[in-house]
Amino acid sequence: MKFGVFDHLDRGQVSIHDHFENRLKLAEIYDRAGFYAYHIAEHHGTPLGMASSPSVFLAAVAQRTKRLRFGPLVYTLSLTHPIRIIEEVCMLDQMSGGRLELGIGRGSSPYEMGYFGVNAENSGKLYIESFDVVMMGLKQRVINFEGEHFNFKNVPIELECVQKPTPPIWYGMSQPHAVPWAAENNVNIVCNGPGAPVKAITDRYKEVWTAQNSDAQEMPKMGLGRHIVIAETYDKAYALGKKGFDKWYQSLQHLWRVNGNPMTKYAIPEDYDAAVKGGIVLVGTSSQVHEQLEREIEITGVNYILTRFAFGDLSLEESRFSLESFESDVMPAFEQSAALV
C-alpha cells in the first residue's frame, strides 16, 4: 500500500499568496514523510481550485521537494493546446529529475469549459485528438497528425522527458465500463465516493490487467481519494472535519449553483454525517483513522490511497497536525502490517 496526496487547492480563508505558500510548506512535509506523489487539480473561475495553471504551481513544488513525485490530476486536455502540454510536461519532468506523474482528462464542468468556448459537442473529440498528439509528442521528435481539430505536419519537438517512453499516466475513473482501456494501457486510475462502486471498478481492473500481464509485473495504481482529519479526540476531529468539508463542498458546488443547476449525483454526498458514515471522510484519533482506513481498503480493493489533509478553511496548523499524526502513527502501522504478511 502506497500513500499519495490529492489537493484541489480550493480557496480557504487566507490570502492567495499565503494559500500557495502554505501548500508548498505541506508539500515539503509530504516529501519528508515518504508519500509517493502529490496530485493537484485544474479548475477555472471557481474557488474550488486556485491552481488554474497546474504547471506553474508544480514548478515550485519541483524546487521545494527532492523525492516526492507530483503531477496534475488532471490536465484538462480539451482546454489547452497539445503542443503546450507536451512542452510543459517535458519541462516539469526534466526540472524534477523524472518525478512527474501525468494525469489527463476531458473536463467535468460544462461551465469551466464554456469559458474557453468548449462544449459537450466538441469536448470529446478535442480530448481524444489532444491525447493522441500529446502521446505522440512525448514519444518522438516530430509530430505528423491530421484530425478534425488539430493538423500538424513535421512539427519539431525539441524537449523530451527523463522518463521513457512517457511519465506514468493517470485517469479519473467512475464507471467499470471505462476500465478496459486503462487496464490494457497500464494507466493508473483514481476513484472517489462510496466503497462498493469502487470495488466493482478495481475488480474489473484486476481482471483485465491480469489477463494480459505476468505476475512478475507490478500492477498500476488503483487509487482511492479520502478526506482525513486527525485530532486528539474524535469529537475535535469531527468538528474540524465538518468545518473544512462544508467549506470545500460549497466551493465544489459554486459554479453549478451560480448557474442554477446544483449537482445532485456527485459521488461524494454533501451531507457531512453521510460522508463520515460512508467512510469518505475519515476522522478521529490516529488509531481510529487507521481502523477506518483499513476498512476502506478492504472494501474497495485499492492499492493506493490519495489522502486529503488540506481542504476548505482548515488552517495550516490544523492540516499539518493531521498530516504529521498520519506520518508518525498511521503510515508505520501499515508498514508493520505489510511486514507480517
Order of alpha helices (4+ residues) and beta strands (2+ residues): beta-alpha-beta-alpha-beta-beta-alpha-beta-alpha-alpha-beta-beta-beta-alpha-beta-alpha-beta-alpha-alpha-beta-alpha-beta-alpha-alpha
